[in-house]
Amino acid sequence: MINYHTMATTKVAVTLGIDSVREVDRLVREGRFPSRSRAVQAALVEMLARRKRSRLAEELGKLDLREERALVEEGLSIFPGGCG
């Protein structure tokens, strides 16, 4: 859950399609969000978090697992008792 009371905020104007506004209004009427603003905030926060996870997965996909394993094994042979 997002605590909007502790977030620094800035007011911005956005343009939404009428269908999106109707859907947001429905969510507000159903009590899922206290206001349009909070609904849009929640959607944006979720989208940004999803993008961050996606970028991380993309970067992880670039790793060569054989190369990574070889590096680990090399490190283990240099420090057979561990690093600490």
C-alpha positions in Angstrom: 0.0 0.0 0.0 1.2 3.5 -0.9 1.2 6.1 1.8 0.4 9.2 -0.2 0.5 11.4 3.0 4.3 11.0 3.3 5.1 11.4 -0.4 6.3 14.8 -1.7 3.8 15.7 -4.4 3.5 18.1 -7.3 0.3 18.8 -9.2 0.4 18.1 -12.9 -2.3 18.2 -15.6 -2.9 15.2 -17.7 -5.2 14.5 -20.6 -7.1 11.2 -20.5 -9.5 9.6 -22.9 -13.1 9.7 -21.9 -13.2 5.9 -21.4 -10.3 6.0 -19.0 -11.9 8.8 -17.0 -15.2 6.8 -16.8 -13.2 3.8 -15.6 -11.4 5.9 -13.0 -14.7 7.4 -11.9 -16.2 4.0 -11.5 -13.3 2.9 -9.3 -13.7 6.0 -7.1 -17.5 5.4 -6.9 -16.8 1.8 -5.8 -14.5 3.1 -3.1 -11.4 1.5 -4.5 -9.7 4.9 -4.5 -10.7 8.1 -2.6 -10.3 10.3 -5.6 -9.3 10.5 -9.3 -5.9 11.8 -8.3 -5.2 8.9 -6.0 -6.3 6.4 -8.7 -4.0 8.0 -11.3 -1.1 8.1 -8.7 -1.5 4.4 -7.9 -1.6 3.5 -11.6 1.5 5.5 -12.3 3.4 4.1 -9.3 2.5 0.6 -10.4 3.5 1.2 -14.0 6.9 2.6 -13.0 7.6 -0.3 -10.7 6.7 -2.8 -13.4 9.0 -1.0 -15.8 11.8 -1.2 -13.3 11.3 -4.9 -12.8 11.1 -5.4 -16.5 14.4 -3.6 -17.1 16.1 -5.6 -14.4 14.9 -8.9 -16.0 16.1 -7.6 -19.3 19.6 -6.9 -17.9 19.7 -10.3 -16.2 18.8 -11.9 -19.5 22.0 -10.4 -21.0 24.2 -12.4 -18.6 26.1 -15.3 -19.9 25.5 -18.0 -17.3 28.6 -20.0 -18.2 30.8 -16.9 -17.9 29.2 -16.0 -14.6 29.6 -19.6 -13.2 33.3 -19.5 -14.4 33.9 -16.3 -12.5 32.3 -17.7 -9.3 34.4 -20.9 -9.6 37.5 -18.8 -10.2 36.7 -16.8 -7.1 36.2 -19.9 -5.1 39.5 -21.3 -6.2 41.3 -18.1 -5.2 39.5 -17.9 -1.8 38.9 -21.6 -0.9 37.8 -20.8 2.6 35.5 -17.9 1.5 36.1 -14.2 1.4 35.5 -13.4 5.0 
